[in-house]
């Protein structure tokens, strides 16, 4: 949405997101991955039950299985109270399009 200022159109200063398209509940994602790896539910059913996109769940499982075997993941989750001993961080595929990294963005918002 553009705002007309004089003879020019400019973007509004404070943009408010209208959707929550990219937000993923990480707790639900971890539970769904655990259920799929134990064989309790299929990827399709787990995605429906935990309200996730099937493709996102599938890609997260693929990333985890590249790093560790299925047995290592399941024993790691059974031994500790946490889902995994090392916290896996996932980034958006649009991270390469960012102009500033998150720390720079935070510094800019604080300096205002």
C-alpha positions as CSV (number, residue, x, y, z in Angstrom):
1,X,0.0,0.0,0.0
2,X,1.4,3.3,-1.0
3,X,0.7,6.7,0.6
4,X,0.5,9.8,-1.6
5,X,2.7,12.5,-0.3
6,X,2.7,15.6,-2.5
7,X,3.5,14.4,-6.0
8,X,5.2,11.2,-4.9
9,X,4.0,7.8,-3.6
10,X,5.9,6.4,-0.6
11,X,5.6,3.3,1.5
12,X,4.1,3.8,5.0
13,X,6.7,4.2,7.8
14,X,5.4,1.4,10.0
15,X,4.3,-1.7,8.1
16,X,2.1,-4.1,9.9
17,X,2.0,-7.8,8.7
18,X,-1.4,-8.9,7.7
19,X,-0.8,-12.7,7.8
20,X,1.1,-15.1,9.9
21,X,2.2,-17.1,6.9
22,X,5.9,-17.8,7.9
23,X,5.3,-18.3,11.7
24,X,5.8,-21.9,12.8
25,X,5.1,-23.3,16.2
26,X,8.5,-24.9,17.1
27,X,7.0,-27.0,19.9
28,X,4.5,-28.5,17.6
29,X,7.2,-29.1,15.0
30,X,9.4,-31.0,17.5
31,X,6.5,-33.1,18.7
32,X,5.5,-33.9,15.1
33,X,9.0,-34.9,14.1
34,X,9.2,-37.1,17.2
35,X,5.9,-38.8,16.3
36,X,6.9,-39.4,12.7
37,X,10.4,-40.8,13.6
38,X,8.9,-43.2,16.1
39,X,6.4,-44.4,13.5
40,X,3.3,-43.5,15.4
41,X,1.9,-41.3,12.6
42,X,2.7,-40.7,9.0
43,X,4.1,-37.3,7.9
44,X,0.7,-36.3,6.4
45,X,-1.3,-37.2,9.6
46,X,1.3,-35.6,11.9
47,X,1.2,-32.4,9.9
48,X,-2.6,-32.3,10.1
49,X,-2.7,-33.1,13.8
50,X,-0.1,-30.5,14.8
51,X,-1.4,-27.9,12.3
52,X,1.8,-27.7,10.2
53,X,2.5,-27.7,6.5
54,X,3.4,-31.2,5.3
55,X,6.2,-29.9,3.1
56,X,7.8,-28.0,6.0
57,X,7.6,-31.0,8.3
58,X,9.1,-33.2,5.5
59,X,12.0,-30.8,4.9
60,X,12.8,-30.5,8.7
61,X,12.9,-34.3,9.0
62,X,15.2,-34.5,6.0
63,X,17.6,-32.0,7.5
64,X,17.7,-33.9,10.8
65,X,18.3,-37.2,9.1
66,X,21.2,-35.8,7.1
67,X,23.0,-34.9,10.3
68,X,22.1,-38.0,12.5
69,X,20.6,-41.4,12.0
70,X,17.0,-42.1,13.1
71,X,18.2,-44.3,16.1
72,X,20.6,-41.5,17.3
73,X,17.8,-39.0,17.3
74,X,15.3,-41.2,19.1
75,X,17.9,-42.3,21.8
76,X,18.9,-38.6,22.3
77,X,15.3,-37.7,22.9
78,X,14.6,-40.6,25.2
79,X,17.7,-40.0,27.3
80,X,17.3,-36.2,28.0
81,X,14.3,-34.3,29.0
82,X,14.8,-32.0,26.0
83,X,13.9,-33.0,22.5
84,X,17.6,-32.8,21.4
85,X,20.8,-32.0,23.2
86,X,22.0,-29.6,20.5
87,X,19.4,-27.0,19.5
88,X,18.8,-27.1,15.8
89,X,18.2,-23.6,14.3
90,X,16.2,-23.3,11.2
91,X,16.3,-20.2,9.0
92,X,13.9,-18.9,6.4
93,X,14.8,-19.4,2.8
94,X,14.3,-15.6,2.4
95,X,17.1,-14.8,4.9
96,X,19.5,-14.2,1.9
97,X,17.3,-11.3,0.8
98,X,17.6,-9.4,4.1
99,X,19.5,-6.1,3.9
100,X,20.6,-6.1,7.5
101,X,21.3,-9.0,9.9
102,X,19.0,-9.2,12.9
103,X,21.6,-7.5,15.3
104,X,22.0,-4.6,12.9
105,X,18.2,-4.3,12.6
106,X,17.9,-4.2,16.4
107,X,20.6,-1.5,16.7
108,X,18.7,0.6,14.1
109,X,15.4,0.3,15.9
110,X,17.0,1.1,19.3
111,X,18.8,4.2,18.0
112,X,15.6,5.8,16.8
